[in-house]
Amino acid sequence: MSDENKVADDKVVSLHYTLTSDEGEVLDSSQGGDPLQFIQGQGQIIPGLEKELYDMEVGEEKQVTVPPAEGYGERQPDQVQTLPQDAFPNDMEIEEGMAVQMRDSNTGQVYQAVITDVATESVQVDFNHPLAGENLNFDVKIAGVRAATDEELSHGHAH
């Protein structure tokens, strides 16, 4: 095949994938839906997966294991925090395992977190990515490759 069908920087890649845990549990998949589209080399997918896709061709399949350092990082104990109950709205049903968005009152930045423990006066919240510390096992298939347009490159995403 010609280089135009190979994954390279600044190419729009259409990728079918299935992500599984080390135990074989399916965590995410594009099967039955549209492929994931991204611009290669722009950091739009996790680094360990992006690195493994270079030079793959349309129709090619591959199994890739991405270690935590090249995925969502190692779990950081300091990202688990205990907050007072009054940090949450009074009418909110707070439950263990619940995903929440929290806004930093100083910067206004929004963070994703998971409630890991609920006590009478406090709530433990984990700001680590849910897949931090995990190996990410991908089955991938390149569904398409094309040059990104100037507009896509300037916008930073595939259209």
Residue pairs with C-beta under 8 A, 6 or more apart in sequence:
1 57
1 58
4 145
4 146
4 147
5 57
5 58
5 145
6 55
6 56
6 57
6 145
7 13
7 40
7 53
7 54
7 55
7 56
7 57
7 142
7 145
8 40
8 41
8 54
8 55
9 40
9 41
10 39
10 40
10 41
10 42
10 147
10 148
10 153
11 39
11 40
11 145
11 146
11 147
11 148
12 37
12 38
12 39
12 40
12 144
12 145
12 146
12 147
12 148
12 152
12 158
13 37
13 38
13 39
13 40
13 53
13 142
13 144
13 145
14 35
14 36
14 37
14 142
14 143
14 144
14 145
15 30
15 35
15 36
15 37
15 38
15 53
15 140
15 141
15 142
15 143
16 30
16 31
16 35
16 36
16 140
16 141
16 143
17 28
17 29
17 30
17 36
17 138
17 139
17 140
17 141
18 26
18 28
18 29
18 30
18 31
18 138
18 139
19 26
19 27
19 28
19 29
19 136
19 137
19 138
20 26
20 27
20 137
20 138
20 139
21 27
21 134
21 135
21 137
22 134
22 135
22 137
27 131
30 36
35 143
35 144
36 45
37 158
38 44
38 45
38 157
38 158
39 148
39 152
39 153
39 156
39 157
39 158
40 50
40 53
40 54
41 50
42 156
43 50
44 50
44 156
44 157
46 66
46 70
46 71
46 72
46 136
47 70
47 71
48 64
48 66
48 67
48 69
48 70
48 71
48 136
49 64
49 66
49 70
49 71
49 136
49 138
49 140
51 70
52 62
52 64
52 66
52 140
53 140
53 142
56 62
56 140
56 142
57 142
57 145
58 142
58 143
58 144
58 145
59 141
59 142
60 141
60 142
61 139
61 140
61 141
61 142
62 139
62 140
62 141
63 137
63 138
63 139
63 140
64 137
64 138
64 140
65 135
65 136
65 137
65 138
66 135
66 136
66 137
66 138
67 135
68 74
68 132
68 133
68 134
68 135
71 131
71 134
71 135
71 136
72 129
72 131
72 132
72 133
72 134
72 136
73 129
73 132
73 133
74 132
74 133
75 128
75 132
75 133
76 128
76 132
79 126
79 127
79 128
80 116
80 124
80 125
80 126
80 127
80 128
81 124
81 125
81 127
82 122
82 123
82 124
82 125
83 122
83 123
83 124
83 125
84 121
84 122
84 123
85 94
85 120
85 121
85 122
85 123
87 102
87 123
88 94
88 123
94 115
94 118
94 123
95 115
95 118
96 115
96 116
96 117
96 118
97 114
97 115
97 116
98 114
98 115
99 112
99 113
99 114
100 112
100 113
100 114
100 115
100 125
101 110
101 111
101 112
101 113
102 110
102 111
102 113
102 125
103 109
103 110
103 111
104 110
104 111
111 127
112 127
112 129
113 125
113 126
113 127
114 125
114 126
114 130
115 123
115 124
115 125
115 126
116 124
116 125
116 126
117 123
117 124
118 124
148 158
149 159
151 159
152 158
152 159
